[in-house]
């Protein structure tokens, strides 16, 4: 996929000099971003539809703009942290004239297609554009281990990297294809809800027996660390398309499905969330993958099953 061409824009040389920054959108994440910029000494202008949300940041030293257009005009670097790309465009439309020659960075949720459309919109407005994703909670913004992913023009990223890095020490440029941050956000984020629901399922089992969810945490952490330790090997199997020397086979998971369902039913739990996962296993078995690594489910996922 070709990279999107950003409009020509001047960017600062790398260095410690403060750079004025504007943050649009002051939800929990946007407020955390703005606070990190202020703490790092960058003159920070903020704007939000609900102006009261700017008050704590003004107390920290940020300037509150009366409109989105005034906020954009205040800084060469504009960071939009709204819910989706559509929300960012809706806020920026009245400020489109002020965007020309500036750099726009989006840190929001949305699809790779949304990122591509946003890049086209920014280019038409005469702005350089980077798309990004924050891979942590608002409370972690500014920490050395906090990861942020970016995609877009490498020269623009390099020019502003010292400013953006104050948001998290693990700041990564994925490439010039503008939708890569959104793509990786979705690919990596796909782990979150199944993992959390699995934890909630286990917590429901334990609390149903009078145990606390907290008692499960040390064991869950160890389990997640084990999973993390085998991800490189599983990824290697997928990349090579070789599933014949498994850590754990599809058959092992298939054998445990009945006990898993029975235990959930005994505990009075809703087992509906398990059914799609177990159906993947059954499809893999039907394809003759019983002795293959469970990572072969990747191949099953490439061919969606019946929906009716």
N, C-alpha and C positions, 0 to 999 in steps of 0.2 A: 504494500500500500504506500503511495507516495506521501511524503511529508507535506503538511500544509505550509504555504509560504506566508510568513508574517509580514506586516507592513514594516518598512524601514523605521528604525527607532534608535535613539541614542540611549546607551546604557552606561552606568557608571563603571569605572575601573574597579577591579577587586581591591578591597582595602577596608579599613576600619571606619572610614568617614560615615557619619550619620546620613541616612537617605530618607527623605520624607515618604511616608507610606499612608495610604488610605485603606481603611477596612469598611466594607459595606456588609451589613448584616451582623447583629449583635446578639445572636442566640448564645447558648453556652459555649459553642466552639468559636464563633466569631469573637466573642468577648475575650476568650483565652488567647486567641491570636493577637488581638489588639494589645492586650496587657503585656504579651511577650515582646512586641515591638517597642512599646513604651519603656519596658524594663531594660532593653538593650540600647536605649538612647536614640532611637529613630523617631523624629518628629511624626506623630501619628494623628491622623484625622479620622474620625469615626462618624458613621451615619447609620440610622436604623429607622424603620417606619414608626416604631414606638420610641419616641425620643427619650423617655425616662430610662431606657436601658443604657443610654450613654453616660448617665450620671456617675456611676462608679469609676468609669474609665477617665472621665474628666478629672475626678479627684486624684487619679494616678498621674495625670499630666497630659492626657490626650485632648485634642481640640474637637469640639462637636460642630459639624457642619449643619446648616439649616436645611440643606437639600442634597439629594444624591449628586446633582450636577456640581454644586459647590464642593462637595467632598472629592469628586473626581478631579476637579480643577486644582485642588490643593497639592497634589502629589504626582510624581512621575510613575510611581508604582501603585496600582490599585488592586487590592485583594478582595474578591467577592466571595463571601461565605454565606450563601443562601441555600435553601433546601435543594433546589434542582437548577439545571441550566435555564429552564424556562423562567424561573423566578429571577435569576440573575439578569436575563435579558429584559424582563419587565421593569426591573429597577433601573437598569442602565439606559433604556430607550430615551428617557428625557434628558440624559446626560451624554448622548451619542456625540454631540458636537465637541464636547470637552475631551473625549477619549483619544482623538487623533494625536499621534506622536507619543502616547503613553504606553505603558505595558500593563496588560490586564492578566491577572492570575485568578483562576477559579479553583476554589477548594470546597466542593459540594458533592452531593450524590448525583448519580445519573449514569446513563449508558454510554458506551463508546460512540454510538451514533450521535448522542447529545453533545459529546465533546467535539465531534467533527463539525456539527452544525454551529456550535458556539465559536469555533475557530473561524469559520467562514464569516459569521456575523462580525467578529472582532476585526477581521481583515478588511471588511467593507467599511468599517468605521475608522480605519486607518490606525488601528492599535496593534502592537505586538501582543502575542498571546502565549501563555503557558497554562496547561491544565494540570491540576494536582489532586492529591488525595492524602488525608491525614490518617495514618494507620494506628490511631490510639484514641484514648478518651480525652476530653478537654483538660482534665486535671493534669495530664502528662505533657501538655504543650510546653515547649521550652527545655525539656529534659534531654540530656545527652543521648539517651537510648531511644527517644521517640522518633519514629520513622515517618517521613513524608516522601511520597512519590511524585515525580513531575515528568511531563512530556512536552515536547515542542522544540522550538529553535534553540540549538545548543548555545549559540552566542548570547542570546537573551538570558538563558538560564545562567551561564557563566558570569554574566555581568551582574546579576542580582543574587547570585548564590550566597554571598556573605550575609545579605539581609535575610533571605529566606531561611538560612541555616539557624537563625535564632529561634525558629519555631520548633526545631528538633535536630539533634545532632546527627541522626541517621537520615540525611537528606540525599535522595538518589534521583539522578536523571536517567530515565529508562530509554530514551531515544527521541528522535525527531518526529516520529509518527504521533500525531497529536492525540490520538485516542488510547495510547498505551497506558497512561495512568488510570483511566477509567476501566480499561480492560483488566489490568492487574488488580484494581480495586475489587472488581466483581469476581475474578478468579480466586483471589485469596480470601475475600470476604465470604465466599460460598461455604467455607468451613464453619463460620461463626454460629449461625442459627442451629444447624444440626448438633454441634457440640454443646451449645447451651441447653437445647431441648433434652439432649441426652443426660446432662447434669440435672435438669429439673425432674426428669423421669426418675433418676436414681434418688433424688431428694424426696420425691413423693413416696417411693418405696420405703425409705428409711423412716421418714416422719410418720408413715402409716403404722410403723412398728414401735413408735414411741422414741425413736432415736432422733438426734438433731441433724439438720443438713450440714451444720458446721463440722460434725464428726467425720463427714465424708471428704472434706476439703483436702487434707493432707494426702489421702490416697488418690484422689482425682488429679491432684497436681503431679504426683509421681507417674500416673497413667499417661497424662498429657506429655510429660517429659519423655516417656518411652516412645509415644507416637512420634514426637518431634525427632527422636534419634533415628527412626527408620525411614523418615520421609526421603532423604537422599537416595536410599537404595530403591525405594518404590518409584521415585521419579526416574531413576536410571532404567528400571524395567520398562516403564512406559515409553521413554525416549527410544529405547532399543527395540520395543515391541516384542520383548522376550519375557514370557511369564512362566517359564517352565522350571524355575528353581525358587520356589516361593518361601518366604518367611512364614506366611500363613495362607493356606489355600482357600479357594472358594468353598470347597467341601467342608472345611472346619466351620465356617460361618453358617453354611446351610444346616449343619448338624445341630447348631445351637439355637436355631430359630424357634423351634417348638417350645423349649424350656423358657426362652425369653418371653414368648407370648403368654405361656401359662403362668409365669410368675407375675407378670403385669396384671393378668386377669384376677389372680388370687388376691392381689393388692387393691383391686377395684379401680385400676387405672384405665384411662382411655388408650387403647392400643392403635388408634387410627394412624398416628404418625409413623408407626413402625411398618405398616403395610407397604408403602412405596419402596422402602429399603429392602424389605424381604422379597418384594417382587423383582428387584434387580438381581438378587441372588438366584431366585428361581429361573430367571431368564438366562443367567450365566450357566447354570447347570444344564438347562435345555440346549444350550449351544455346545455342550461338551467340554465346559471349562472347569469341571469339578476339581481336577488336580492342578489347575493353574493358580498362580498367585492371585490374591484378592484384588491386586492392582489391575487385573484384566477387566474389572468392572468399567474401567475407562473405555474399553472397546464396546461394551454393552451400551454405555451412555451415548456413544457416537451414533447409535441407531435407535431413536426413540421407539418405545413399544406402543401397543394399542392404547388409546385414550378412552375408549368407550367400554 
